[in-house]
Amino acid sequence: MSKELIDAMVARKQIEAVSLAGDLIENGEDSLKTFAACREVMEVVGKRFEKGEFFLLELIMAGEMLKQISELIKPMLKEDAVIERAGGGFILTNGCIIDHAKPENVRAMIEAGKEFGVYR
C-alpha cells in the first residue's frame, strides 16, 4: 500500500494520498515506514523539479500533502520511535557542531527534538 501512497502523491492526488495514509495508519502500518514513503516522494518531486518536469505548484502541493500526512502520523511516531530506538542513536547532543547545515534545517531538528523528547 506504500507504493499506492507514493504513486498518489507523485500524481498530485492530494485527497487520495491523505486518505491512503490514514488507511495505512488505521491498519497498523508502522508510522516510520509511512513517513519514509513520504520522504521518498519528496526526493522524486525534487528531482523532477530539478529536471524542469515539476514546477513551483507541484512543490507546494507535495509539501502540503506531506504536512497533512505528518499531522496524521505524528501521534504514532512517538510510539514507533520508542520501539525502533532499541539500537540507539540521536539527533542532537550538547556541543554538537553542524558545519554545513542550512539554518532552517537546524531549527527543524531542534523543534523535532523538543516535540518528540529525549531518548536514552
Phi and psi in radians as a Rosetta constraint file:
Dihedral C 1 N 2 CA 2 C 2 CIRCULARHARMONIC -1.051 0.35
Dihedral N 2 CA 2 C 2 N 3 CIRCULARHARMONIC -0.621 0.35
Dihedral C 2 N 3 CA 3 C 3 CIRCULARHARMONIC -1.089 0.35
Dihedral N 3 CA 3 C 3 N 4 CIRCULARHARMONIC -0.696 0.35
Dihedral C 3 N 4 CA 4 C 4 CIRCULARHARMONIC -1.118 0.35
Dihedral N 4 CA 4 C 4 N 5 CIRCULARHARMONIC -0.702 0.35
Dihedral C 4 N 5 CA 5 C 5 CIRCULARHARMONIC -1.094 0.35
Dihedral N 5 CA 5 C 5 N 6 CIRCULARHARMONIC -0.806 0.35
Dihedral C 5 N 6 CA 6 C 6 CIRCULARHARMONIC -1.043 0.35
Dihedral N 6 CA 6 C 6 N 7 CIRCULARHARMONIC -0.832 0.35
Dihedral C 6 N 7 CA 7 C 7 CIRCULARHARMONIC -1.061 0.35
Dihedral N 7 CA 7 C 7 N 8 CIRCULARHARMONIC -0.737 0.35
Dihedral C 7 N 8 CA 8 C 8 CIRCULARHARMONIC -1.138 0.35
Dihedral N 8 CA 8 C 8 N 9 CIRCULARHARMONIC -0.723 0.35
Dihedral C 8 N 9 CA 9 C 9 CIRCULARHARMONIC -1.183 0.35
Dihedral N 9 CA 9 C 9 N 10 CIRCULARHARMONIC -0.759 0.35
Dihedral C 9 N 10 CA 10 C 10 CIRCULARHARMONIC -1.129 0.35
Dihedral N 10 CA 10 C 10 N 11 CIRCULARHARMONIC -0.604 0.35
Dihedral C 10 N 11 CA 11 C 11 CIRCULARHARMONIC -1.395 0.35
Dihedral N 11 CA 11 C 11 N 12 CIRCULARHARMONIC 0.017 0.35
Dihedral C 11 N 12 CA 12 C 12 CIRCULARHARMONIC 1.123 0.35
Dihedral N 12 CA 12 C 12 N 13 CIRCULARHARMONIC 0.643 0.35
Dihedral C 12 N 13 CA 13 C 13 CIRCULARHARMONIC -1.711 0.35
Dihedral N 13 CA 13 C 13 N 14 CIRCULARHARMONIC 1.428 0.35
Dihedral C 13 N 14 CA 14 C 14 CIRCULARHARMONIC -1.052 0.35
Dihedral N 14 CA 14 C 14 N 15 CIRCULARHARMONIC -0.871 0.35
Dihedral C 14 N 15 CA 15 C 15 CIRCULARHARMONIC -1.092 0.35
Dihedral N 15 CA 15 C 15 N 16 CIRCULARHARMONIC -0.768 0.35
Dihedral C 15 N 16 CA 16 C 16 CIRCULARHARMONIC -1.115 0.35
Dihedral N 16 CA 16 C 16 N 17 CIRCULARHARMONIC -0.748 0.35
Dihedral C 16 N 17 CA 17 C 17 CIRCULARHARMONIC -1.110 0.35
Dihedral N 17 CA 17 C 17 N 18 CIRCULARHARMONIC -0.810 0.35
Dihedral C 17 N 18 CA 18 C 18 CIRCULARHARMONIC -1.137 0.35
Dihedral N 18 CA 18 C 18 N 19 CIRCULARHARMONIC -0.692 0.35
Dihedral C 18 N 19 CA 19 C 19 CIRCULARHARMONIC -1.109 0.35
Dihedral N 19 CA 19 C 19 N 20 CIRCULARHARMONIC -0.768 0.35
Dihedral C 19 N 20 CA 20 C 20 CIRCULARHARMONIC -1.092 0.35
Dihedral N 20 CA 20 C 20 N 21 CIRCULARHARMONIC -0.724 0.35
Dihedral C 20 N 21 CA 21 C 21 CIRCULARHARMONIC -1.088 0.35
Dihedral N 21 CA 21 C 21 N 22 CIRCULARHARMONIC -0.741 0.35
Dihedral C 21 N 22 CA 22 C 22 CIRCULARHARMONIC -1.069 0.35
Dihedral N 22 CA 22 C 22 N 23 CIRCULARHARMONIC -0.721 0.35
Dihedral C 22 N 23 CA 23 C 23 CIRCULARHARMONIC -1.107 0.35
Dihedral N 23 CA 23 C 23 N 24 CIRCULARHARMONIC -0.726 0.35
Dihedral C 23 N 24 CA 24 C 24 CIRCULARHARMONIC -1.033 0.35
Dihedral N 24 CA 24 C 24 N 25 CIRCULARHARMONIC -0.793 0.35
Dihedral C 24 N 25 CA 25 C 25 CIRCULARHARMONIC -1.158 0.35
Dihedral N 25 CA 25 C 25 N 26 CIRCULARHARMONIC -0.782 0.35
Dihedral C 25 N 26 CA 26 C 26 CIRCULARHARMONIC -1.073 0.35
Dihedral N 26 CA 26 C 26 N 27 CIRCULARHARMONIC -0.573 0.35
Dihedral C 26 N 27 CA 27 C 27 CIRCULARHARMONIC -1.516 0.35
Dihedral N 27 CA 27 C 27 N 28 CIRCULARHARMONIC 0.170 0.35
Dihedral C 27 N 28 CA 28 C 28 CIRCULARHARMONIC 1.495 0.35
Dihedral N 28 CA 28 C 28 N 29 CIRCULARHARMONIC 0.235 0.35
Dihedral C 28 N 29 CA 29 C 29 CIRCULARHARMONIC -1.092 0.35
Dihedral N 29 CA 29 C 29 N 30 CIRCULARHARMONIC 2.458 0.35
Dihedral C 29 N 30 CA 30 C 30 CIRCULARHARMONIC -1.064 0.35
Dihedral N 30 CA 30 C 30 N 31 CIRCULARHARMONIC 2.173 0.35
Dihedral C 30 N 31 CA 31 C 31 CIRCULARHARMONIC -1.090 0.35
Dihedral N 31 CA 31 C 31 N 32 CIRCULARHARMONIC -0.533 0.35
Dihedral C 31 N 32 CA 32 C 32 CIRCULARHARMONIC -1.163 0.35
Dihedral N 32 CA 32 C 32 N 33 CIRCULARHARMONIC -0.616 0.35
Dihedral C 32 N 33 CA 33 C 33 CIRCULARHARMONIC -1.210 0.35
Dihedral N 33 CA 33 C 33 N 34 CIRCULARHARMONIC -0.687 0.35
Dihedral C 33 N 34 CA 34 C 34 CIRCULARHARMONIC -1.120 0.35
Dihedral N 34 CA 34 C 34 N 35 CIRCULARHARMONIC -0.754 0.35
Dihedral C 34 N 35 CA 35 C 35 CIRCULARHARMONIC -1.147 0.35
Dihedral N 35 CA 35 C 35 N 36 CIRCULARHARMONIC -0.637 0.35
Dihedral C 35 N 36 CA 36 C 36 CIRCULARHARMONIC -1.110 0.35
Dihedral N 36 CA 36 C 36 N 37 CIRCULARHARMONIC -0.654 0.35
Dihedral C 36 N 37 CA 37 C 37 CIRCULARHARMONIC -1.109 0.35
Dihedral N 37 CA 37 C 37 N 38 CIRCULARHARMONIC -0.707 0.35
Dihedral C 37 N 38 CA 38 C 38 CIRCULARHARMONIC -1.126 0.35
Dihedral N 38 CA 38 C 38 N 39 CIRCULARHARMONIC -0.678 0.35
Dihedral C 38 N 39 CA 39 C 39 CIRCULARHARMONIC -1.103 0.35
Dihedral N 39 CA 39 C 39 N 40 CIRCULARHARMONIC -0.703 0.35
Dihedral C 39 N 40 CA 40 C 40 CIRCULARHARMONIC -1.059 0.35
Dihedral N 40 CA 40 C 40 N 41 CIRCULARHARMONIC -0.725 0.35
Dihedral C 40 N 41 CA 41 C 41 CIRCULARHARMONIC -1.064 0.35
Dihedral N 41 CA 41 C 41 N 42 CIRCULARHARMONIC -0.772 0.35
Dihedral C 41 N 42 CA 42 C 42 CIRCULARHARMONIC -1.104 0.35
Dihedral N 42 CA 42 C 42 N 43 CIRCULARHARMONIC -0.594 0.35
Dihedral C 42 N 43 CA 43 C 43 CIRCULARHARMONIC -1.141 0.35
Dihedral N 43 CA 43 C 43 N 44 CIRCULARHARMONIC -0.758 0.35
Dihedral C 43 N 44 CA 44 C 44 CIRCULARHARMONIC -1.093 0.35
Dihedral N 44 CA 44 C 44 N 45 CIRCULARHARMONIC -0.807 0.35
Dihedral C 44 N 45 CA 45 C 45 CIRCULARHARMONIC -1.072 0.35
Dihedral N 45 CA 45 C 45 N 46 CIRCULARHARMONIC -0.759 0.35
Dihedral C 45 N 46 CA 46 C 46 CIRCULARHARMONIC -1.067 0.35
Dihedral N 46 CA 46 C 46 N 47 CIRCULARHARMONIC -0.742 0.35
Dihedral C 46 N 47 CA 47 C 47 CIRCULARHARMONIC -1.155 0.35
Dihedral N 47 CA 47 C 47 N 48 CIRCULARHARMONIC -0.690 0.35
Dihedral C 47 N 48 CA 48 C 48 CIRCULARHARMONIC -1.179 0.35
Dihedral N 48 CA 48 C 48 N 49 CIRCULARHARMONIC -0.592 0.35
Dihedral C 48 N 49 CA 49 C 49 CIRCULARHARMONIC -1.133 0.35
Dihedral N 49 CA 49 C 49 N 50 CIRCULARHARMONIC -0.763 0.35
Dihedral C 49 N 50 CA 50 C 50 CIRCULARHARMONIC -1.051 0.35
Dihedral N 50 CA 50 C 50 N 51 CIRCULARHARMONIC -0.629 0.35
Dihedral C 50 N 51 CA 51 C 51 CIRCULARHARMONIC -1.412 0.35
Dihedral N 51 CA 51 C 51 N 52 CIRCULARHARMONIC -0.134 0.35
Dihedral C 51 N 52 CA 52 C 52 CIRCULARHARMONIC 1.463 0.35
Dihedral N 52 CA 52 C 52 N 53 CIRCULARHARMONIC 0.215 0.35
Dihedral C 52 N 53 CA 53 C 53 CIRCULARHARMONIC -1.482 0.35
Dihedral N 53 CA 53 C 53 N 54 CIRCULARHARMONIC -0.519 0.35
Dihedral C 53 N 54 CA 54 C 54 CIRCULARHARMONIC -2.029 0.35
Dihedral N 54 CA 54 C 54 N 55 CIRCULARHARMONIC 2.710 0.35
Dihedral C 54 N 55 CA 55 C 55 CIRCULARHARMONIC -2.189 0.35
Dihedral N 55 CA 55 C 55 N 56 CIRCULARHARMONIC -3.010 0.35
Dihedral C 55 N 56 CA 56 C 56 CIRCULARHARMONIC -0.970 0.35
Dihedral N 56 CA 56 C 56 N 57 CIRCULARHARMONIC -0.695 0.35
Dihedral C 56 N 57 CA 57 C 57 CIRCULARHARMONIC -1.020 0.35
Dihedral N 57 CA 57 C 57 N 58 CIRCULARHARMONIC -0.776 0.35
Dihedral C 57 N 58 CA 58 C 58 CIRCULARHARMONIC -1.137 0.35
Dihedral N 58 CA 58 C 58 N 59 CIRCULARHARMONIC -0.651 0.35
Dihedral C 58 N 59 CA 59 C 59 CIRCULARHARMONIC -1.095 0.35
Dihedral N 59 CA 59 C 59 N 60 CIRCULARHARMONIC -0.765 0.35
Dihedral C 59 N 60 CA 60 C 60 CIRCULARHARMONIC -1.133 0.35
Dihedral N 60 CA 60 C 60 N 61 CIRCULARHARMONIC -0.771 0.35
Dihedral C 60 N 61 CA 61 C 61 CIRCULARHARMONIC -1.088 0.35
Dihedral N 61 CA 61 C 61 N 62 CIRCULARHARMONIC -0.757 0.35
Dihedral C 61 N 62 CA 62 C 62 CIRCULARHARMONIC -1.111 0.35
Dihedral N 62 CA 62 C 62 N 63 CIRCULARHARMONIC -0.729 0.35
Dihedral C 62 N 63 CA 63 C 63 CIRCULARHARMONIC -1.099 0.35
Dihedral N 63 CA 63 C 63 N 64 CIRCULARHARMONIC -0.690 0.35
Dihedral C 63 N 64 CA 64 C 64 CIRCULARHARMONIC -1.174 0.35
Dihedral N 64 CA 64 C 64 N 65 CIRCULARHARMONIC -0.729 0.35
Dihedral C 64 N 65 CA 65 C 65 CIRCULARHARMONIC -1.095 0.35
Dihedral N 65 CA 65 C 65 N 66 CIRCULARHARMONIC -0.749 0.35
Dihedral C 65 N 66 CA 66 C 66 CIRCULARHARMONIC -1.072 0.35
Dihedral N 66 CA 66 C 66 N 67 CIRCULARHARMONIC -0.709 0.35
Dihedral C 66 N 67 CA 67 C 67 CIRCULARHARMONIC -1.089 0.35
Dihedral N 67 CA 67 C 67 N 68 CIRCULARHARMONIC -0.812 0.35
Dihedral C 67 N 68 CA 68 C 68 CIRCULARHARMONIC -1.132 0.35
Dihedral N 68 CA 68 C 68 N 69 CIRCULARHARMONIC -0.749 0.35
Dihedral C 68 N 69 CA 69 C 69 CIRCULARHARMONIC -1.195 0.35
Dihedral N 69 CA 69 C 69 N 70 CIRCULARHARMONIC -0.660 0.35
Dihedral C 69 N 70 CA 70 C 70 CIRCULARHARMONIC -1.042 0.35
Dihedral N 70 CA 70 C 70 N 71 CIRCULARHARMONIC -0.702 0.35
Dihedral C 70 N 71 CA 71 C 71 CIRCULARHARMONIC -1.116 0.35
Dihedral N 71 CA 71 C 71 N 72 CIRCULARHARMONIC -0.605 0.35
Dihedral C 71 N 72 CA 72 C 72 CIRCULARHARMONIC -1.177 0.35
Dihedral N 72 CA 72 C 72 N 73 CIRCULARHARMONIC -0.697 0.35
Dihedral C 72 N 73 CA 73 C 73 CIRCULARHARMONIC -1.681 0.35
Dihedral N 73 CA 73 C 73 N 74 CIRCULARHARMONIC -0.173 0.35
Dihedral C 73 N 74 CA 74 C 74 CIRCULARHARMONIC -0.930 0.35
Dihedral N 74 CA 74 C 74 N 75 CIRCULARHARMONIC -0.791 0.35
Dihedral C 74 N 75 CA 75 C 75 CIRCULARHARMONIC -1.047 0.35
Dihedral N 75 CA 75 C 75 N 76 CIRCULARHARMONIC -0.574 0.35
Dihedral C 75 N 76 CA 76 C 76 CIRCULARHARMONIC -1.433 0.35
Dihedral N 76 CA 76 C 76 N 77 CIRCULARHARMONIC -0.417 0.35
Dihedral C 76 N 77 CA 77 C 77 CIRCULARHARMONIC -1.034 0.35
Dihedral N 77 CA 77 C 77 N 78 CIRCULARHARMONIC -0.712 0.35
Dihedral C 77 N 78 CA 78 C 78 CIRCULARHARMONIC -1.067 0.35
Dihedral N 78 CA 78 C 78 N 79 CIRCULARHARMONIC -0.798 0.35
Dihedral C 78 N 79 CA 79 C 79 CIRCULARHARMONIC -1.093 0.35
Dihedral N 79 CA 79 C 79 N 80 CIRCULARHARMONIC -0.850 0.35
Dihedral C 79 N 80 CA 80 C 80 CIRCULARHARMONIC -1.187 0.35
Dihedral N 80 CA 80 C 80 N 81 CIRCULARHARMONIC -0.574 0.35
Dihedral C 80 N 81 CA 81 C 81 CIRCULARHARMONIC -1.148 0.35
Dihedral N 81 CA 81 C 81 N 82 CIRCULARHARMONIC -0.641 0.35
Dihedral C 81 N 82 CA 82 C 82 CIRCULARHARMONIC -1.116 0.35
Dihedral N 82 CA 82 C 82 N 83 CIRCULARHARMONIC -0.719 0.35
Dihedral C 82 N 83 CA 83 C 83 CIRCULARHARMONIC -1.184 0.35
Dihedral N 83 CA 83 C 83 N 84 CIRCULARHARMONIC -0.768 0.35
Dihedral C 83 N 84 CA 84 C 84 CIRCULARHARMONIC -1.309 0.35
Dihedral N 84 CA 84 C 84 N 85 CIRCULARHARMONIC -0.334 0.35
Dihedral C 84 N 85 CA 85 C 85 CIRCULARHARMONIC -1.399 0.35
Dihedral N 85 CA 85 C 85 N 86 CIRCULARHARMONIC 0.069 0.35
Dihedral C 85 N 86 CA 86 C 86 CIRCULARHARMONIC -0.906 0.35
Dihedral N 86 CA 86 C 86 N 87 CIRCULARHARMONIC -0.593 0.35
Dihedral C 86 N 87 CA 87 C 87 CIRCULARHARMONIC -1.405 0.35
Dihedral N 87 CA 87 C 87 N 88 CIRCULARHARMONIC -0.132 0.35
Dihedral C 87 N 88 CA 88 C 88 CIRCULARHARMONIC 1.632 0.35
Dihedral N 88 CA 88 C 88 N 89 CIRCULARHARMONIC -3.016 0.35
Dihedral C 88 N 89 CA 89 C 89 CIRCULARHARMONIC 2.166 0.35
Dihedral N 89 CA 89 C 89 N 90 CIRCULARHARMONIC 2.855 0.35
Dihedral C 89 N 90 CA 90 C 90 CIRCULARHARMONIC -2.697 0.35
Dihedral N 90 CA 90 C 90 N 91 CIRCULARHARMONIC 2.822 0.35
Dihedral C 90 N 91 CA 91 C 91 CIRCULARHARMONIC -1.736 0.35
Dihedral N 91 CA 91 C 91 N 92 CIRCULARHARMONIC -0.841 0.35
Dihedral C 91 N 92 CA 92 C 92 CIRCULARHARMONIC -2.298 0.35
Dihedral N 92 CA 92 C 92 N 93 CIRCULARHARMONIC 2.695 0.35
Dihedral C 92 N 93 CA 93 C 93 CIRCULARHARMONIC -2.576 0.35
Dihedral N 93 CA 93 C 93 N 94 CIRCULARHARMONIC 2.783 0.35
Dihedral C 93 N 94 CA 94 C 94 CIRCULARHARMONIC -1.042 0.35
Dihedral N 94 CA 94 C 94 N 95 CIRCULARHARMONIC 2.338 0.35
Dihedral C 94 N 95 CA 95 C 95 CIRCULARHARMONIC 1.351 0.35
Dihedral N 95 CA 95 C 95 N 96 CIRCULARHARMONIC 0.180 0.35
Dihedral C 95 N 96 CA 96 C 96 CIRCULARHARMONIC -1.207 0.35
Dihedral N 96 CA 96 C 96 N 97 CIRCULARHARMONIC 2.542 0.35
Dihedral C 96 N 97 CA 97 C 97 CIRCULARHARMONIC -1.934 0.35
Dihedral N 97 CA 97 C 97 N 98 CIRCULARHARMONIC 2.164 0.35
Dihedral C 97 N 98 CA 98 C 98 CIRCULARHARMONIC -2.066 0.35
Dihedral N 98 CA 98 C 98 N 99 CIRCULARHARMONIC 1.706 0.35
Dihedral C 98 N 99 CA 99 C 99 CIRCULARHARMONIC -1.288 0.35
Dihedral N 99 CA 99 C 99 N 100 CIRCULARHARMONIC -0.826 0.35
Dihedral C 99 N 100 CA 100 C 100 CIRCULARHARMONIC -2.066 0.35
Dihedral N 100 CA 100 C 100 N 101 CIRCULARHARMONIC 0.642 0.35
Dihedral C 100 N 101 CA 101 C 101 CIRCULARHARMONIC -1.750 0.35
Dihedral N 101 CA 101 C 101 N 102 CIRCULARHARMONIC 2.553 0.35
Dihedral C 101 N 102 CA 102 C 102 CIRCULARHARMONIC -1.244 0.35
Dihedral N 102 CA 102 C 102 N 103 CIRCULARHARMONIC 2.442 0.35
Dihedral C 102 N 103 CA 103 C 103 CIRCULARHARMONIC -0.956 0.35
Dihedral N 103 CA 103 C 103 N 104 CIRCULARHARMONIC -0.654 0.35
Dihedral C 103 N 104 CA 104 C 104 CIRCULARHARMONIC -1.165 0.35
Dihedral N 104 CA 104 C 104 N 105 CIRCULARHARMONIC -0.533 0.35
Dihedral C 104 N 105 CA 105 C 105 CIRCULARHARMONIC -1.261 0.35
Dihedral N 105 CA 105 C 105 N 106 CIRCULARHARMONIC -0.680 0.35
Dihedral C 105 N 106 CA 106 C 106 CIRCULARHARMONIC -1.108 0.35
Dihedral N 106 CA 106 C 106 N 107 CIRCULARHARMONIC -0.777 0.35
Dihedral C 106 N 107 CA 107 C 107 CIRCULARHARMONIC -1.050 0.35
Dihedral N 107 CA 107 C 107 N 108 CIRCULARHARMONIC -0.717 0.35
Dihedral C 107 N 108 CA 108 C 108 CIRCULARHARMONIC -1.112 0.35
Dihedral N 108 CA 108 C 108 N 109 CIRCULARHARMONIC -0.694 0.35
Dihedral C 108 N 109 CA 109 C 109 CIRCULARHARMONIC -1.137 0.35
Dihedral N 109 CA 109 C 109 N 110 CIRCULARHARMONIC -0.721 0.35
Dihedral C 109 N 110 CA 110 C 110 CIRCULARHARMONIC -1.113 0.35
Dihedral N 110 CA 110 C 110 N 111 CIRCULARHARMONIC -0.775 0.35
Dihedral C 110 N 111 CA 111 C 111 CIRCULARHARMONIC -1.105 0.35
Dihedral N 111 CA 111 C 111 N 112 CIRCULARHARMONIC -0.708 0.35
Dihedral C 111 N 112 CA 112 C 112 CIRCULARHARMONIC -1.104 0.35
Dihedral N 112 CA 112 C 112 N 113 CIRCULARHARMONIC -0.710 0.35
Dihedral C 112 N 113 CA 113 C 113 CIRCULARHARMONIC -1.084 0.35
Dihedral N 113 CA 113 C 113 N 114 CIRCULARHARMONIC -0.717 0.35
Dihedral C 113 N 114 CA 114 C 114 CIRCULARHARMONIC -1.141 0.35
Dihedral N 114 CA 114 C 114 N 115 CIRCULARHARMONIC -0.741 0.35
Dihedral C 114 N 115 CA 115 C 115 CIRCULARHARMONIC -1.252 0.35
Dihedral N 115 CA 115 C 115 N 116 CIRCULARHARMONIC -0.767 0.35
Dihedral C 115 N 116 CA 116 C 116 CIRCULARHARMONIC -1.668 0.35
Dihedral N 116 CA 116 C 116 N 117 CIRCULARHARMONIC -0.116 0.35
Dihedral C 116 N 117 CA 117 C 117 CIRCULARHARMONIC 1.528 0.35
Dihedral N 117 CA 117 C 117 N 118 CIRCULARHARMONIC -3.003 0.35
Dihedral C 117 N 118 CA 118 C 118 CIRCULARHARMONIC -1.788 0.35
Dihedral N 118 CA 118 C 118 N 119 CIRCULARHARMONIC 2.312 0.35
Dihedral C 118 N 119 CA 119 C 119 CIRCULARHARMONIC -2.014 0.35
Dihedral N 119 CA 119 C 119 N 120 CIRCULARHARMONIC 2.278 0.35
